[in-house]
Amino acid sequence: MAVNLLAVGLGVAGLIVLGVAGARVVIAARMLNSQIARVHRQFKDKEDLRG
């Protein structure tokens, strides 16, 4: 019985760790995407100034 509870506890802890890691990846991807979009806008503005 105790072994089963330990296994369930470790499984839940593992899922929590995976969830936190996944959330961090999503946040990092969104930040990178916004930075890339900002750079694209900067280049577009420079091209517009050239004519």
PDB file of N, CA, C, O and CB in Angstrom:
ATOM      1  N   MET A   1       0.824  -1.202   0.000  1.00  0.00           N
ATOM      2  CA  MET A   1       0.000   0.000   0.000  1.00  0.00           C
ATOM      3  C   MET A   1       0.866   1.263   0.000  1.00  0.00           C
ATOM      4  O   MET A   1       0.612   2.192  -0.767  1.00  0.00           O
ATOM      5  CB  MET A   1      -0.936   0.000   1.212  1.00  0.00           C
ATOM      6  N   ALA A   2       1.871   1.295   0.848  1.00  0.00           N
ATOM      7  CA  ALA A   2       2.735   2.476   0.927  1.00  0.00           C
ATOM      8  C   ALA A   2       3.508   2.667  -0.365  1.00  0.00           C
ATOM      9  O   ALA A   2       3.763   3.796  -0.786  1.00  0.00           O
ATOM     10  CB  ALA A   2       3.707   2.357   2.108  1.00  0.00           C
ATOM     11  N   VAL A   3       3.885   1.548  -0.999  1.00  0.00           N
ATOM     12  CA  VAL A   3       4.630   1.634  -2.257  1.00  0.00           C
ATOM     13  C   VAL A   3       3.747   2.231  -3.342  1.00  0.00           C
ATOM     14  O   VAL A   3       4.212   3.022  -4.162  1.00  0.00           O
ATOM     15  CB  VAL A   3       5.147   0.241  -2.688  1.00  0.00           C
ATOM     16  N   ASN A   4       2.480   1.854  -3.345  1.00  0.00           N
ATOM     17  CA  ASN A   4       1.551   2.403  -4.328  1.00  0.00           C
ATOM     18  C   ASN A   4       1.364   3.909  -4.135  1.00  0.00           C
ATOM     19  O   ASN A   4       1.327   4.668  -5.103  1.00  0.00           O
ATOM     20  CB  ASN A   4       0.199   1.689  -4.236  1.00  0.00           C
ATOM     21  N   LEU A   5       1.246   4.328  -2.881  1.00  0.00           N
ATOM     22  CA  LEU A   5       1.092   5.758  -2.609  1.00  0.00           C
ATOM     23  C   LEU A   5       2.340   6.523  -3.017  1.00  0.00           C
ATOM     24  O   LEU A   5       2.251   7.632  -3.545  1.00  0.00           O
ATOM     25  CB  LEU A   5       0.791   5.996  -1.126  1.00  0.00           C
ATOM     26  N   LEU A   6       3.500   5.931  -2.772  1.00  0.00           N
ATOM     27  CA  LEU A   6       4.752   6.565  -3.175  1.00  0.00           C
ATOM     28  C   LEU A   6       4.815   6.690  -4.692  1.00  0.00           C
ATOM     29  O   LEU A   6       5.213   7.730  -5.219  1.00  0.00           O
ATOM     30  CB  LEU A   6       5.959   5.765  -2.651  1.00  0.00           C
ATOM     31  N   ALA A   7       4.424   5.632  -5.391  1.00  0.00           N
ATOM     32  CA  ALA A   7       4.445   5.659  -6.849  1.00  0.00           C
ATOM     33  C   ALA A   7       3.480   6.716  -7.391  1.00  0.00           C
ATOM     34  O   ALA A   7       3.816   7.441  -8.328  1.00  0.00           O
ATOM     35  CB  ALA A   7       4.090   4.277  -7.414  1.00  0.00           C
ATOM     36  N   VAL A   8       2.312   6.804  -6.817  1.00  0.00           N
ATOM     37  CA  VAL A   8       1.340   7.810  -7.248  1.00  0.00           C
ATOM     38  C   VAL A   8       1.868   9.208  -6.954  1.00  0.00           C
ATOM     39  O   VAL A   8       1.739  10.109  -7.782  1.00  0.00           O
ATOM     40  CB  VAL A   8      -0.022   7.590  -6.552  1.00  0.00           C
ATOM     41  N   GLY A   9       2.456   9.391  -5.787  1.00  0.00           N
ATOM     42  CA  GLY A   9       3.014  10.692  -5.425  1.00  0.00           C
ATOM     43  C   GLY A   9       4.125  11.112  -6.365  1.00  0.00           C
ATOM     44  O   GLY A   9       4.184  12.266  -6.790  1.00  0.00           O
ATOM     45  N   LEU A  10       5.011  10.173  -6.693  1.00  0.00           N
ATOM     46  CA  LEU A  10       6.090  10.487  -7.631  1.00  0.00           C
ATOM     47  C   LEU A  10       5.543  10.782  -9.022  1.00  0.00           C
ATOM     48  O   LEU A  10       6.056  11.656  -9.722  1.00  0.00           O
ATOM     49  CB  LEU A  10       7.092   9.330  -7.697  1.00  0.00           C
ATOM     50  N   GLY A  11       4.514  10.063  -9.420  1.00  0.00           N
ATOM     51  CA  GLY A  11       3.899  10.317 -10.723  1.00  0.00           C
ATOM     52  C   GLY A  11       3.277  11.700 -10.789  1.00  0.00           C
ATOM     53  O   GLY A  11       3.431  12.410 -11.783  1.00  0.00           O
ATOM     54  N   VAL A  12       2.577  12.080  -9.734  1.00  0.00           N
ATOM     55  CA  VAL A  12       1.962  13.410  -9.683  1.00  0.00           C
ATOM     56  C   VAL A  12       3.039  14.487  -9.676  1.00  0.00           C
ATOM     57  O   VAL A  12       2.917  15.498 -10.367  1.00  0.00           O
ATOM     58  CB  VAL A  12       1.056  13.549  -8.436  1.00  0.00           C
ATOM     59  N   ALA A  13       4.094  14.270  -8.895  1.00  0.00           N
ATOM     60  CA  ALA A  13       5.191  15.242  -8.854  1.00  0.00           C
ATOM     61  C   ALA A  13       5.833  15.382 -10.232  1.00  0.00           C
ATOM     62  O   ALA A  13       6.170  16.488 -10.654  1.00  0.00           O
ATOM     63  CB  ALA A  13       6.251  14.824  -7.811  1.00  0.00           C
ATOM     64  N   GLY A  14       6.000  14.267 -10.925  1.00  0.00           N
ATOM     65  CA  GLY A  14       6.565  14.313 -12.274  1.00  0.00           C
ATOM     66  C   GLY A  14       5.685  15.089 -13.235  1.00  0.00           C
ATOM     67  O   GLY A  14       6.181  15.849 -14.066  1.00  0.00           O
ATOM     68  N   LEU A  15       4.381  14.896 -13.122  1.00  0.00           N
ATOM     69  CA  LEU A  15       3.456  15.635 -13.985  1.00  0.00           C
ATOM     70  C   LEU A  15       3.491  17.130 -13.687  1.00  0.00           C
ATOM     71  O   LEU A  15       3.386  17.952 -14.597  1.00  0.00           O
ATOM     72  CB  LEU A  15       2.031  15.103 -13.816  1.00  0.00           C
ATOM     73  N   ILE A  16       3.636  17.475 -12.426  1.00  0.00           N
ATOM     74  CA  ILE A  16       3.729  18.895 -12.063  1.00  0.00           C
ATOM     75  C   ILE A  16       4.986  19.505 -12.660  1.00  0.00           C
ATOM     76  O   ILE A  16       4.951  20.607 -13.206  1.00  0.00           O
ATOM     77  CB  ILE A  16       3.725  19.073 -10.527  1.00  0.00           C
ATOM     78  N   VAL A  17       6.101  18.780 -12.553  1.00  0.00           N
ATOM     79  CA  VAL A  17       7.363  19.274 -13.122  1.00  0.00           C
ATOM     80  C   VAL A  17       7.229  19.453 -14.628  1.00  0.00           C
ATOM     81  O   VAL A  17       7.678  20.459 -15.176  1.00  0.00           O
ATOM     82  CB  VAL A  17       8.527  18.306 -12.802  1.00  0.00           C
ATOM     83  N   LEU A  18       6.615  18.486 -15.299  1.00  0.00           N
ATOM     84  CA  LEU A  18       6.416  18.601 -16.746  1.00  0.00           C
ATOM     85  C   LEU A  18       5.515  19.787 -17.088  1.00  0.00           C
ATOM     86  O   LEU A  18       5.758  20.490 -18.069  1.00  0.00           O
ATOM     87  CB  LEU A  18       5.814  17.306 -17.306  1.00  0.00           C
ATOM     88  N   GLY A  19       4.489  20.005 -16.291  1.00  0.00           N
ATOM     89  CA  GLY A  19       3.599  21.136 -16.535  1.00  0.00           C
ATOM     90  C   GLY A  19       4.310  22.471 -16.386  1.00  0.00           C
ATOM     91  O   GLY A  19       4.118  23.377 -17.197  1.00  0.00           O
ATOM     92  N   VAL A  20       5.132  22.592 -15.351  1.00  0.00           N
ATOM     93  CA  VAL A  20       5.881  23.834 -15.139  1.00  0.00           C
ATOM     94  C   VAL A  20       6.875  24.048 -16.269  1.00  0.00           C
ATOM     95  O   VAL A  20       7.005  25.158 -16.787  1.00  0.00           O
ATOM     96  CB  VAL A  20       6.613  23.807 -13.781  1.00  0.00           C
ATOM     97  N   ALA A  21       7.580  22.980 -16.653  1.00  0.00           N
ATOM     98  CA  ALA A  21       8.550  23.101 -17.746  1.00  0.00           C
ATOM     99  C   ALA A  21       7.845  23.478 -19.048  1.00  0.00           C
ATOM    100  O   ALA A  21       8.346  24.309 -19.806  1.00  0.00           O
ATOM    101  CB  ALA A  21       9.334  21.780 -17.926  1.00  0.00           C
ATOM    102  N   GLY A  22       6.700  22.879 -19.308  1.00  0.00           N
ATOM    103  CA  GLY A  22       5.942  23.208 -20.511  1.00  0.00           C
ATOM    104  C   GLY A  22       5.492  24.654 -20.518  1.00  0.00           C
ATOM    105  O   GLY A  22       5.539  25.318 -21.553  1.00  0.00           O
ATOM    106  N   ALA A  23       5.054  25.146 -19.367  1.00  0.00           N
ATOM    107  CA  ALA A  23       4.631  26.546 -19.281  1.00  0.00           C
ATOM    108  C   ALA A  23       5.805  27.482 -19.537  1.00  0.00           C
ATOM    109  O   ALA A  23       5.651  28.512 -20.193  1.00  0.00           O
ATOM    110  CB  ALA A  23       4.012  26.839 -17.906  1.00  0.00           C
ATOM    111  N   ARG A  24       6.977  27.125 -19.021  1.00  0.00           N
ATOM    112  CA  ARG A  24       8.159  27.970 -19.249  1.00  0.00           C
ATOM    113  C   ARG A  24       8.536  27.986 -20.725  1.00  0.00           C
ATOM    114  O   ARG A  24       8.950  29.019 -21.251  1.00  0.00           O
ATOM    115  CB  ARG A  24       9.351  27.476 -18.406  1.00  0.00           C
ATOM    116  N   VAL A  25       8.395  26.850 -21.392  1.00  0.00           N
ATOM    117  CA  VAL A  25       8.699  26.789 -22.828  1.00  0.00           C
ATOM    118  C   VAL A  25       7.726  27.667 -23.607  1.00  0.00           C
ATOM    119  O   VAL A  25       8.132  28.391 -24.517  1.00  0.00           O
ATOM    120  CB  VAL A  25       8.636  25.329 -23.342  1.00  0.00           C
ATOM    121  N   VAL A  26       6.459  27.606 -23.258  1.00  0.00           N
ATOM    122  CA  VAL A  26       5.454  28.424 -23.946  1.00  0.00           C
ATOM    123  C   VAL A  26       5.743  29.910 -23.741  1.00  0.00           C
ATOM    124  O   VAL A  26       5.654  30.696 -24.685  1.00  0.00           O
ATOM    125  CB  VAL A  26       4.032  28.081 -23.439  1.00  0.00           C
ATOM    126  N   ILE A  27       6.084  30.293 -22.525  1.00  0.00           N
ATOM    127  CA  ILE A  27       6.397  31.703 -22.245  1.00  0.00           C
ATOM    128  C   ILE A  27       7.614  32.146 -23.039  1.00  0.00           C
ATOM    129  O   ILE A  27       7.619  33.231 -23.619  1.00  0.00           O
ATOM    130  CB  ILE A  27       6.641  31.921 -20.738  1.00  0.00           C
ATOM    131  N   ALA A  28       8.653  31.306 -23.067  1.00  0.00           N
ATOM    132  CA  ALA A  28       9.866  31.657 -23.814  1.00  0.00           C
ATOM    133  C   ALA A  28       9.571  31.771 -25.302  1.00  0.00           C
ATOM    134  O   ALA A  28      10.094  32.662 -25.971  1.00  0.00           O
ATOM    135  CB  ALA A  28      10.969  30.614 -23.574  1.00  0.00           C
ATOM    136  N   ALA A  29       8.737  30.876 -25.827  1.00  0.00           N
ATOM    137  CA  ALA A  29       8.399  30.925 -27.249  1.00  0.00           C
ATOM    138  C   ALA A  29       7.621  32.195 -27.583  1.00  0.00           C
ATOM    139  O   ALA A  29       7.845  32.802 -28.631  1.00  0.00           O
ATOM    140  CB  ALA A  29       7.586  29.686 -27.648  1.00  0.00           C
ATOM    141  N   ARG A  30       6.717  32.595 -26.709  1.00  0.00           N
ATOM    142  CA  ARG A  30       5.956  33.828 -26.946  1.00  0.00           C
ATOM    143  C   ARG A  30       6.863  35.051 -26.910  1.00  0.00           C
ATOM    144  O   ARG A  30       6.719  35.965 -27.722  1.00  0.00           O
ATOM    145  CB  ARG A  30       4.840  33.976 -25.905  1.00  0.00           C
ATOM    146  N   MET A  31       7.801  35.062 -25.961  1.00  0.00           N
ATOM    147  CA  MET A  31       8.729  36.193 -25.880  1.00  0.00           C
ATOM    148  C   MET A  31       9.599  36.264 -27.128  1.00  0.00           C
ATOM    149  O   MET A  31       9.821  37.344 -27.676  1.00  0.00           O
ATOM    150  CB  MET A  31       9.612  36.080 -24.624  1.00  0.00           C
ATOM    151  N   LEU A  32      10.088  35.119 -27.573  1.00  0.00           N
ATOM    152  CA  LEU A  32      10.916  35.089 -28.779  1.00  0.00           C
ATOM    153  C   LEU A  32      10.109  35.542 -29.986  1.00  0.00           C
ATOM    154  O   LEU A  32      10.607  36.296 -30.822  1.00  0.00           O
ATOM    155  CB  LEU A  32      11.482  33.678 -29.015  1.00  0.00           C
ATOM    156  N   ASN A  33       8.870  35.088 -30.078  1.00  0.00           N
ATOM    157  CA  ASN A  33       8.021  35.474 -31.200  1.00  0.00           C
ATOM    158  C   ASN A  33       7.788  36.982 -31.217  1.00  0.00           C
ATOM    159  O   ASN A  33       7.799  37.600 -32.282  1.00  0.00           O
ATOM    160  CB  ASN A  33       6.682  34.733 -31.133  1.00  0.00           C
ATOM    161  N   SER A  34       7.579  37.573 -30.049  1.00  0.00           N
ATOM    162  CA  SER A  34       7.361  39.023 -30.014  1.00  0.00           C
ATOM    163  C   SER A  34       8.635  39.776 -30.382  1.00  0.00           C
ATOM    164  O   SER A  34       8.567  40.821 -31.029  1.00  0.00           O
ATOM    165  CB  SER A  34       6.873  39.460 -28.624  1.00  0.00           C
ATOM    166  N   GLN A  35       9.791  39.263 -29.980  1.00  0.00           N
ATOM    167  CA  GLN A  35      11.055  39.904 -30.351  1.00  0.00           C
ATOM    168  C   GLN A  35      11.289  39.814 -31.861  1.00  0.00           C
ATOM    169  O   GLN A  35      11.736  40.779 -32.481  1.00  0.00           O
ATOM    170  CB  GLN A  35      12.229  39.254 -29.593  1.00  0.00           C
ATOM    171  N   ILE A  36      10.988  38.669 -32.440  1.00  0.00           N
ATOM    172  CA  ILE A  36      11.149  38.501 -33.890  1.00  0.00           C
ATOM    173  C   ILE A  36      10.202  39.440 -34.631  1.00  0.00           C
ATOM    174  O   ILE A  36      10.587  40.055 -35.625  1.00  0.00           O
ATOM    175  CB  ILE A  36      10.887  37.028 -34.309  1.00  0.00           C
ATOM    176  N   ALA A  37       8.969  39.550 -34.150  1.00  0.00           N
ATOM    177  CA  ALA A  37       8.004  40.452 -34.784  1.00  0.00           C
ATOM    178  C   ALA A  37       8.482  41.896 -34.706  1.00  0.00           C
ATOM    179  O   ALA A  37       8.309  42.659 -35.656  1.00  0.00           O
ATOM    180  CB  ALA A  37       6.621  40.317 -34.123  1.00  0.00           C
ATOM    181  N   ARG A  38       9.083  42.277 -33.580  1.00  0.00           N
ATOM    182  CA  ARG A  38       9.595  43.646 -33.433  1.00  0.00           C
ATOM    183  C   ARG A  38      10.720  43.907 -34.419  1.00  0.00           C
ATOM    184  O   ARG A  38      10.776  44.981 -35.018  1.00  0.00           O
ATOM    185  CB  ARG A  38      10.087  43.892 -31.998  1.00  0.00           C
ATOM    186  N   VAL A  39      11.617  42.947 -34.598  1.00  0.00           N
ATOM    187  CA  VAL A  39      12.719  43.112 -35.555  1.00  0.00           C
ATOM    188  C   VAL A  39      12.178  43.204 -36.975  1.00  0.00           C
ATOM    189  O   VAL A  39      12.661  44.011 -37.770  1.00  0.00           O
ATOM    190  CB  VAL A  39      13.722  41.943 -35.442  1.00  0.00           C
ATOM    191  N   HIS A  40      11.182  42.387 -37.302  1.00  0.00           N
ATOM    192  CA  HIS A  40      10.572  42.457 -38.636  1.00  0.00           C
ATOM    193  C   HIS A  40       9.962  43.834 -38.881  1.00  0.00           C
ATOM    194  O   HIS A  40      10.090  44.394 -39.969  1.00  0.00           O
ATOM    195  CB  HIS A  40       9.495  41.366 -38.798  1.00  0.00           C
ATOM    196  N   ARG A  41       9.295  44.375 -37.856  1.00  0.00           N
ATOM    197  CA  ARG A  41       8.711  45.713 -38.001  1.00  0.00           C
ATOM    198  C   ARG A  41       9.797  46.758 -38.221  1.00  0.00           C
ATOM    199  O   ARG A  41       9.620  47.678 -39.019  1.00  0.00           O
ATOM    200  CB  ARG A  41       7.875  46.076 -36.760  1.00  0.00           C
ATOM    201  N   GLN A  42      10.915  46.624 -37.524  1.00  0.00           N
ATOM    202  CA  GLN A  42      12.013  47.580 -37.692  1.00  0.00           C
ATOM    203  C   GLN A  42      12.551  47.538 -39.112  1.00  0.00           C
ATOM    204  O   GLN A  42      12.792  48.583 -39.718  1.00  0.00           O
ATOM    205  CB  GLN A  42      13.140  47.288 -36.693  1.00  0.00           C
ATOM    206  N   PHE A  43      12.742  46.331 -39.649  1.00  0.00           N
ATOM    207  CA  PHE A  43      13.237  46.217 -41.018  1.00  0.00           C
ATOM    208  C   PHE A  43      12.215  46.741 -42.015  1.00  0.00           C
ATOM    209  O   PHE A  43      12.581  47.366 -43.011  1.00  0.00           O
ATOM    210  CB  PHE A  43      13.586  44.767 -41.340  1.00  0.00           C
ATOM    211  N   LYS A  44      10.934  46.492 -41.755  1.00  0.00           N
ATOM    212  CA  LYS A  44       9.893  46.987 -42.655  1.00  0.00           C
ATOM    213  C   LYS A  44       9.878  48.513 -42.652  1.00  0.00           C
ATOM    214  O   LYS A  44       9.731  49.137 -43.702  1.00  0.00           O
ATOM    215  CB  LYS A  44       8.509  46.432 -42.248  1.00  0.00           C
ATOM    216  N   ASP A  45      10.029  49.108 -41.479  1.00  0.00           N
ATOM    217  CA  ASP A  45      10.063  50.572 -41.388  1.00  0.00           C
ATOM    218  C   ASP A  45      11.256  51.135 -42.154  1.00  0.00           C
ATOM    219  O   ASP A  45      11.128  52.159 -42.825  1.00  0.00           O
ATOM    220  CB  ASP A  45      10.122  51.022 -39.916  1.00  0.00           C
ATOM    221  N   LYS A  46      12.406  50.484 -42.064  1.00  0.00           N
ATOM    222  CA  LYS A  46      13.590  50.959 -42.785  1.00  0.00           C
ATOM    223  C   LYS A  46      13.390  50.844 -44.292  1.00  0.00           C
ATOM    224  O   LYS A  46      13.806  51.725 -45.043  1.00  0.00           O
ATOM    225  CB  LYS A  46      14.836  50.167 -42.355  1.00  0.00           C
ATOM    226  N   GLU A  47      12.749  49.754 -44.738  1.00  0.00           N
ATOM    227  CA  GLU A  47      12.484  49.586 -46.168  1.00  0.00           C
ATOM    228  C   GLU A  47      11.496  50.640 -46.651  1.00  0.00           C
ATOM    229  O   GLU A  47      11.625  51.150 -47.764  1.00  0.00           O
ATOM    230  CB  GLU A  47      11.943  48.173 -46.459  1.00  0.00           C
ATOM    231  N   ASP A  48      10.512  50.967 -45.822  1.00  0.00           N
ATOM    232  CA  ASP A  48       9.533  51.988 -46.202  1.00  0.00           C
ATOM    233  C   ASP A  48      10.188  53.361 -46.329  1.00  0.00           C
ATOM    234  O   ASP A  48       9.795  54.158 -47.181  1.00  0.00           O
ATOM    235  CB  ASP A  48       8.394  52.043 -45.176  1.00  0.00           C
ATOM    236  N   LEU A  49      11.174  53.640 -45.497  1.00  0.00           N
ATOM    237  CA  LEU A  49      11.861  54.930 -45.571  1.00  0.00           C
ATOM    238  C   LEU A  49      12.690  55.054 -46.846  1.00  0.00           C
ATOM    239  O   LEU A  49      12.866  56.151 -47.376  1.00  0.00           O
ATOM    240  CB  LEU A  49      12.756  55.121 -44.350  1.00  0.00           C
ATOM    241  N   ARG A  50      13.195  53.928 -47.331  1.00  0.00           N
ATOM    242  CA  ARG A  50      14.005  53.951 -48.558  1.00  0.00           C
ATOM    243  C   ARG A  50      13.154  54.200 -49.790  1.00  0.00           C
ATOM    244  O   ARG A  50      13.593  54.813 -50.763  1.00  0.00           O
ATOM    245  CB  ARG A  50      14.764  52.639 -48.718  1.00  0.00           C
ATOM    246  N   GLY A  51      11.928  53.709 -49.722  1.00  0.00           N
ATOM    247  CA  GLY A  51      11.046  53.945 -50.862  1.00  0.00           C
ATOM    248  C   GLY A  51      10.917  52.839 -51.779  1.00  0.00           C
ATOM    249  O   GLY A  51      10.196  52.941 -52.771  1.00  0.00           O
TER     250      GLY A  51
END
